[in-house]
């Protein structure tokens, strides 16, 4: 049986429960990773908190420096810790990075092969609630940004790449105006997946409808009409979903079969 080594902290000595637990030989790196993740979710570790140097951590867990090194590499790659060098070096719990999260989630959505229906269902789930919250929570800077994007959409209505980008920026700014960080982070990821789908269907008629819809939606938000804004976004996204699925089905039928 593998030997288990326990390193007592001051909390152990005082009789209080200690968050740091010893690990067993065999898959040591994964056990260390799992424990640090669990402590982070339990609120026992905070962003910016110093975990210690490599030697300190090896002693704390009662494992080799190699096991600690492997665990720290994985934690750093996942964006959970920062490893610093110098006088104040060591391992620290990383700061939050929504952009890194969005990029990683978008890649995973692509790799698992989410369907068009799933993408638009997720958009509806996030944006309908975000729109309601935006009508309640948007501040002056949020409204200025939405107005500016809408103005630029009108100017770029005949430029497919710019208009698509601005359309998604409008949606992203709308979600940001909800001031709900969980939904903001999720939509950032969803935007990467939505962009190629929306760009393929864009034409002058679609651009006209988008501008009219955004204008009406912004008016509801400025009026603090949360229920009206929510209902409008709900109708709009369901129409977009239906059109996108119909177009995708038509393209599928038009493809030659062997």
N, C-alpha and C positions, 0 to 999 in steps of 0.2 A: 504494500500500500504506500502511496506517496506520502512523504513527510509534510506535515502542516506546521508552519512557523508563524507565531503570533508576535507582533511588535506592539507593546503597550504604549498608548498615548497618555497624556495627563488625564483625559476623560476616563480611560480604562482604570487608572490607579485610584481615581476618586469614586469609582463605582457607577458613574454615569455611563449610558450607552454611547459607544464610540461609533461615528459614521464610517471610519476606515476599518475594513474587514480583511483578515488574512486570506490569501488565495492558495489553492492547491496546485501542485505540479501538474503539468499536462494542460494545454491550451491556456497557459498563464496569461499571455497577452490579451486574449479575448476576455478572460475573467476580470482583468484590470480595467479594460475598456468598459465592460458592462457595469462595473461598480461605479466608475466615474460618471457614466451616463445616468445611472440611477440616482446618484447624489445630486447631479445637476437638476434633474426633473423634480426631485424632492425639495429643492430649494436649499440644500446644504452647501452648495457651491454657487458662487455668483460670478458674473462677468468681471474680469479683471483680477480675480483672486489668485494668489500665488499658490501653486500646488507644491513646489519645491524643485530642487535640482534632481538630476538623474540618480545620484548616490542617495540623497534623502529619500526619494521615492522607493528605491530598491530596498532600503532599510525598513521603511514603513510597511511595505508589503511582504517583506521577508523573501524576496525573490532576487534573481540575478539582474545585473544591469542590462543584459541582453534582452531579457523579457520586458523590462521597463522601456528600453529603447524601441522595441518592436511596437509596444502598445502606444507610445507617444507618437511614433510615425503615423499610425493609423488615426489617432485622435486629431493630429494636426491636419492630415489630409481631409478629414471630415469637417474641419473648421471648428472643432470643439476646443482646441487649445492652441496657444501661441508659444513657441519655444524661442526664448531670447538668450542672447549671449552678452558677455560683458559683466561689469560690476554688479548690476542688478539682474543678472541672467537667471534662467530657470524656466519652469513651465507655468503658464498662466492660463486661466479660463479665458477664452477669446471673447471679444466683443461681438455683438450681433451684426450680421451682414445680410440684409434682405436680398441684395443683388446676387450674392453667392448662392443663397437658398433658391432663388428663382431660377437661376441657370441650372442648378443641379436637378430641381424638380422638373423643369421643362424637358431636360434630357431623358429623365426616367419616364416621363409620360410618352415621349417618342419611342423609347426602347420597348416599353410594354405594349405599344401598338394601340393606344386609345383610339376609339372610333370618332367620327365626326359628331355623331349623336352625343357621345359622352362629353366631348369638348364643349358643345353648346349647352348641354345640361348643366355643366359646371359653371359656365359663364352666367347662365340664368340664376343659378343658386347664389352666386357671389354678387352679381350686379344689381339684382332686384332689391336685396336687403341694403346694399351699399347706397343705392339711390335714395332710399327712404332715410337712411342715416345722414346722407349728405344734405338733404333738405332741412334736417334738424341741426346739423353740426357745422356746416360749411362756414368758414370765416371769410373776411374780406379778401385775403390773399388767394384763397381757393376760388372764389368767384371771379377775381381778376384773371387768374390762369385759365379758367374755363372760357371766359369771354375772348381772351387772346387767341386760344386755340381755335375757337369757332370762327373768328375773323380770318385767321390764316387758312382755315379750310375753304372759306369762300374764295380766297385769292388763289388757292392751289387746286381748285376743283377739276381742272383738266390735266393735272399731272398725277398719274396713277401712283407712283411710289410715294410722293410727298403726301398725297391725300390719304392713302392708306395709313401711313405713319401718323399723321395728324388725327385720324379717326381713332386709332388705338390710344393715342395720347389723351384724347378727350375722355375716353372710357377710363383710362388709368387715373387721370386727374379727378374724375368723378368718384372713383373708388377711394382715392386718397382723401377726398373731402368728407368721407364718412368718419375719418379719424379712428378707424378700426384697423390696427396693425396686422391682425391675423388675416383679414380679407385683403389688405393691401399686398402682403407678401404672396398670397396665393394668386392674385390677379397678375402680378408681375411675371410669374411663371406661365400663366395661361396665355399671356400676350404673345410669347414666343411661338406658341402653337397656333394661335388664332391668325397671326399675320399672313402666312402664306394662303390660308383658306379665303380670307377676305379679299386679298389682292387679286385672286383669280377671277372673282365675280364682279369686280368694279367696272362700271361704265358711267356715262353721263347721267343716266336716269337714276342709278343707284346713288351717285354723289348728290343729286338734287334731293332725294328722299332723306339721305343722311343729314344734310344741312338743315332741312326743315324739321326733322325729328330732334336734332340737337338743340335747335333754337327753341322749340316748344318745351323741351325737357329742362333747359336752363332757366326758362321763365318760371316753371313750376318750382324749381329749387330756390330761385331768388325770392319767390313769394312764400317760401317756407311751407309749401303744400306737400307734406311728406306722403300722404296717401295718394294724391294725384300723381306725384312723380313716380312713386312705386308702381302704380297701375299702368302708367304710360310705358315705363321701361319693361314691365312684364309683357305687355302686348307687343312691343317692338321686338324684343328678343325672341319671342315665340314665332313671330313672322319671319325673322331672319333665319331662325333654325329650320323652319319648314322649307324655305326657299333653298337653303344650302343643301338640305337632304335631298330635295327633288332634283337639284342640279347634279349632285353626286350620283344619284341613281340613274339619271339620263346618260351621264358620261360612262357609267359602268355598262349600261345596255348597248351603248354605241361602240364599245370596244370589240374588236374581232375575236372570235373564239376559235380554238384549234379544232 
